[in-house]
Amino acid sequence: MTGEVSPAGRGELRASHADRDAVVEQLQIAAGDGRLTAEELDQRLEIALSARTYQELAELTTDLPVAAGGPAAAPVPVQARELVTIKVTSGNTVRDGAWVVPQRMDCGVTSGNIRLDFTQAVLSDRVLRIDADVRSGNMTLITRPGIVVDADDVTIGSGNIKVRTPWAPGTPEVLRIQVSGRVRSGNITARPPRRSFWEWLRRAPRPYGASLAR
């Protein structure tokens, strides 16, 4: 075979890791440009990471523009390349909704709270590195399926680190958050979103849930 053939033209030929990574990058850039919602990005990433053929990959990008040179050559959005710094001396700082996750974050908490909610966030890369300095206060990471938090490199003083990963085995990894730094007398917590009262009530074991619903 000579020349470069697009994924759509290779049909049922087997795709490589590099092919999957290129499509993942194209999807992430499209989401960063506002072409895909966070939910659509999650759905397509899950398919891309498990795709076996070029045809499966091509179907994920038929409605997206392709930069010259292929998906891997497309530039990462500026906001995704930058180091984002968050410093809280008191009060609260929140990132939620469809915010673009950068590749690196420098988070410092003297006394207060930082909450990073990834449930609807747009992922610009497969890895987010957070350098944390939590003196007194809290830093909370709210995750969604496929997001893995690694806080093994954090030095702990009198504070606490708690990481909850309730996702089922085999859930495709869409983002790895690598946390380093130190916790003095504060806390770092990584957890899924809390259920609302009514959602908890619907899932409560019978007859307790049934008796409350009457």
C-alpha positions, 0 to 999 in steps of 0.5 A: 500500500502506498501513500496515506489513506484516510480512516474512512478509506481503510474500512475494516482494517485494524486500527493501531493505538496511534490511530485511536489516540489521533481520533481521541485528540480530534474529539477533545479539540472539537469539544474545546471548540464547542462542537461537541457537548460534554455528554457527546464527548464522553460517548465518543471517547468511550467508543474510540478507546475500544474501537478495533477498526478504522471504520469504527473510528471514522464514524466518530468524526464524520461530522467534524472538520479535519485539520490539514495533516490529520487530527494529530496535527491540529493545535490544542486550544490555547486555554488547554495549553496554559498552566492554570493557577488558583490561590485561595486565602479565604472563601470559595473558588469553584470550577464547574459546568463545561469548563475546559480542563487544562493540562496543569493546575497549581492549586493553593489553599491557605484557608478556604475551599477549592472545588473542581467539578469534572462532571461536565468538564471538557477534557483537552488531554488524557492527563491533568497534573495538579500541584497542590499546597493545602495548608488549611481548608479543602480541595475537592475533586468531583469526578465522573466515570472514567476519571482516575485520581492518583494522589500517591505523591502528596505529602501529608502532615496532619490533614487527610486525603480521601479518594473514592473510585466507585466505577465498575472494573473495565470502565474506559479511562478518559482522564487521569488526574495526577496530584502532587504537593502537600497537605498540612492541616487541610483535606483533599477529597476526590469523589463522585457527585452526591445523590439528591435526596429523591434519587437516594430515596428511589434506590433505598432498600425495601421496605424502608424506601417503600414505606417512606414513599407512601 
